[in-house]
Amino acid sequence: MRELELMLKDYRLTTAEILYHLPDYPSFLQSYVWQEYDIAPRFPALQKFLNFWEHEIEGRLHSVKVCSAQLVRPAELVYASAEFRLQ
């Protein structure tokens, strides 16, 4: 029920691909995927996670790609161009 309540409050499923430098081998990049419900466009939960990363984790951030999808949206109405009946 928690997820439905969040979606009704305009939270969106947010996925971030985080590329970071390995601490022992800085020329190598590692990928980390983060996914959580968050509010677009400010993404406070993602910002909190990235601040934690910068202060507590040794791997220096290289880049972050963010994708967000609104899960609850108005229904789409499309008229059918044909009708088939099976009996």
KOLFIVEX-363860 format. One line per 5 residues: for each residue x negated, y negated, z negated of N, C-alpha, C, O, CB. Coordinates in pm, whole numbers. Atoms other than C-alpha are relative to their C-alpha. Last residue first. Glycine has a CB too. Example, Ala and Ser with C-alpha at 12.3 -4.5 7.8 and 13.67 -1.06 7.14 Angstrom:
BEGIN
82 119 6 -1367 106 -714 77 -109 -73 26 -220 -90 -41 -46 142; -89 119 0 -1230 450 -780 -90 -120 0 -194 -118 -66 99 -3 -125
***
This chain:
BEGIN
-115 -68 63 1890 1661 3222 -22 148 -1 63 223 -49 130 -33 73; 19 -144 -8 1596 1427 3285 116 69 -70 149 35 -183 -136 44 -62; -81 -82 93 1670 1065 3353 -28 147 29 -24 192 143 153 -32 14; -11 -138 -44 1419 823 3506 79 78 -107 56 62 -227 -143 63 23; -57 -83 105 1433 445 3479 20 141 56 75 158 165 135 -61 -52
-74 -116 -49 1220 205 3678 53 77 -120 2 65 -231 -88 90 90; -28 19 -142 1056 -138 3646 80 117 58 132 107 169 -130 -17 76; 37 -115 -81 1075 -136 3268 37 -26 145 141 -87 173 70 129 -52; -110 -61 -72 1089 -474 3099 -51 114 87 -156 103 150 74 -105 86; 31 -19 -141 809 -550 2855 119 70 64 164 174 15 -132 81 20
-117 -48 -72 863 -692 2506 -35 5 149 -72 -96 209 124 -90 -26; -2 44 -139 556 -723 2288 121 63 70 149 182 53 -132 38 73; -18 -106 -100 597 -697 1914 4 -60 140 48 -173 161 128 80 -29; -135 -14 -57 460 -977 1701 5 109 106 -92 133 179 46 -134 60; -28 110 -92 130 -909 1526 140 19 58 197 128 47 -108 -8 113
-144 26 0 4 -696 1240 24 -122 86 -23 -231 55 55 -20 -146; -71 -127 -5 -343 -553 1303 151 -17 2 221 64 63 -38 85 -117; -120 22 78 -535 -866 1395 88 124 14 124 162 126 76 -129 47; -125 -32 -69 -869 -743 1520 117 -23 -93 120 29 -205 0 146 51; -114 4 90 -1210 -882 1427 127 25 79 145 -30 188 7 -135 -75
-121 -27 -77 -1547 -817 1587 115 7 -100 104 74 -203 -12 133 85; -126 -17 73 -1868 -963 1446 115 23 98 125 -44 200 29 -124 -88; -110 9 -98 -2223 -930 1576 129 35 -73 136 136 -143 -24 96 123; -128 -56 45 -2499 -1005 1323 102 -23 110 123 -137 152 47 -64 -137; -121 53 -62 -2864 -1068 1408 122 72 -56 113 182 -111 -5 15 154
34 42 -135 -3220 -1021 1278 121 -65 67 112 -177 117 -50 119 84; -105 -5 -102 -3173 -997 903 -52 -51 133 -125 -150 140 122 -82 -44; -38 133 -48 -3486 -934 692 102 13 113 86 95 203 -125 -79 48; -3 11 -145 -3491 -589 529 51 -136 45 165 -173 16 88 110 59; 127 43 -58 -3585 -626 161 5 -22 150 -72 -104 202 -104 100 -31
53 -107 -85 -3234 -616 17 -122 -52 75 -124 -167 120 108 49 101; 27 -126 70 -3122 -822 -284 -66 109 84 -123 203 29 127 52 -54; 62 17 131 -3114 -1191 -185 -45 131 -64 -137 131 -145 95 -69 -92; 117 87 -4 -3053 -1175 191 -72 -9 -134 -194 -24 -137 40 -139 44; 107 -63 -78 -2822 -874 166 -127 -84 -4 -236 -31 -30 45 20 146
57 -106 82 -2612 -1028 -112 -118 64 71 -222 89 9 107 106 -32; 76 68 105 -2567 -1340 100 -63 101 -95 -179 84 -135 91 -96 -79; 126 45 -61 -2468 -1117 394 -85 -78 -100 -208 -67 -96 29 -87 123; 88 -115 -23 -2210 -936 179 -134 -43 58 -239 7 16 68 101 93; 45 -47 132 -2059 -1262 51 -96 117 16 -199 123 -52 121 40 -88
98 97 48 -2042 -1399 406 -57 42 -135 -177 30 -159 64 -140 -11; 123 -22 -76 -1871 -1079 521 -108 -96 -45 -224 -56 -60 26 -15 151; 56 -126 48 -1611 -1109 244 -131 31 71 -227 76 8 101 115 20; 63 14 131 -1556 -1479 321 -61 129 -54 -166 125 -118 102 -51 -99; 51 -129 44 -1496 -1425 696 -70 -8 -137 -191 15 -145 -96 56 104
109 27 96 -1448 -1794 794 -67 128 -51 -185 124 -88 53 -79 -118; 133 -7 -62 -1252 -1725 1116 -115 -20 -98 -230 -16 -56 -9 -104 108; 68 74 -107 -1088 -1491 1020 45 -145 -7 156 -169 -54 31 61 140; -80 107 -58 -988 -1339 685 -82 -75 104 -189 -128 73 51 -97 -111; 52 134 25 -1142 -1004 590 89 -102 71 170 -65 155 -146 -13 47
-105 96 -32 -1057 -634 568 -48 -138 -42 -97 -156 -153 134 37 -71; -83 36 116 -1380 -435 567 113 -90 50 105 -146 159 -84 -73 -112; -140 13 -38 -1632 -274 802 83 -23 -125 70 49 -224 49 125 78; -80 38 118 -2012 -297 796 144 -18 46 169 -79 150 -55 -132 -67; -137 39 -34 -2228 -120 1056 78 -20 -129 86 69 -214 69 108 91
-90 -33 110 -2606 -113 1002 138 -50 39 152 -163 86 -49 -64 -137; -138 45 -10 -2864 -106 1282 80 47 -121 63 160 -168 64 50 131; -93 -103 43 -3241 -86 1238 140 -59 7 158 -179 -12 -33 52 -145; -132 42 45 -3497 -297 1420 85 122 -35 78 225 31 70 -85 107; -111 -90 -30 -3867 -214 1443 129 -56 -56 132 -111 -166 -27 141 -55
-25 10 -144 -4140 -485 1459 115 93 44 160 85 158 -127 33 78; -81 116 -39 -4116 -532 1082 27 -13 149 117 -86 189 -67 -123 -47; 34 16 -141 -4236 -177 1006 81 -116 58 182 -92 124 27 133 80; 135 -53 -21 -4243 -133 627 -50 -16 143 -170 -19 167 -3 146 -37; 100 64 85 -3946 -364 559 -143 48 26 -236 -33 28 34 23 -144
41 -94 103 -3744 -249 863 -110 -63 -86 -203 -123 -31 -48 134 63; 137 -49 -13 -3611 -553 1045 -30 98 -113 4 72 -228 -102 -118 -1; 96 52 96 -3235 -598 1053 -136 64 23 -146 173 81 48 26 -144; 134 -45 -37 -2951 -564 1301 -98 -64 -97 -93 -185 -122 -35 -36 148; 110 77 56 -2604 -595 1151 -131 63 44 -157 180 15 10 -8 -156
122 -76 -27 -2302 -476 1348 -117 -89 -42 -137 -197 14 -11 44 153; 122 75 -30 -1997 -630 1185 -114 98 25 -138 189 -55 -35 -97 -117; 116 -86 -13 -1645 -490 1185 -118 -87 39 -109 -171 128 24 114 106; 119 66 -52 -1346 -685 1059 -116 99 0 -143 165 -100 -35 -126 -82; 107 -97 7 -999 -540 1008 -120 -59 72 -115 -85 192 43 138 62
25 -76 -123 -792 -850 969 -110 102 -24 -201 80 -104 -37 -94 117; 132 -61 -1 -636 -1018 667 -12 83 127 87 138 176 -25 88 -128; 85 39 -114 -332 -1226 760 -145 44 -14 -234 -15 48 4 -148 17; 60 127 42 -152 -1190 422 -101 -50 102 -184 -135 71 -67 15 -138; -108 98 0 69 -920 579 -49 -138 -44 15 -239 -15 114 47 -91
-32 31 -140 -246 -723 663 111 -105 8 109 -190 97 42 126 75; 106 83 -56 -362 -743 300 32 -42 144 11 -157 181 -134 74 -4; -11 133 63 -28 -615 170 -106 -94 56 -77 -211 83 -15 11 -153; -115 66 -61 -40 -327 420 17 -140 -57 45 -234 17 128 83 -21; 37 41 -135 -391 -234 306 114 -73 70 90 -172 139 -42 122 82
90 115 7 -294 -232 -63 -33 -52 140 -35 -173 162 -128 36 -74; -81 119 0 0 0 0 -86 -126 0 -44 -230 51 92 1 -119
***
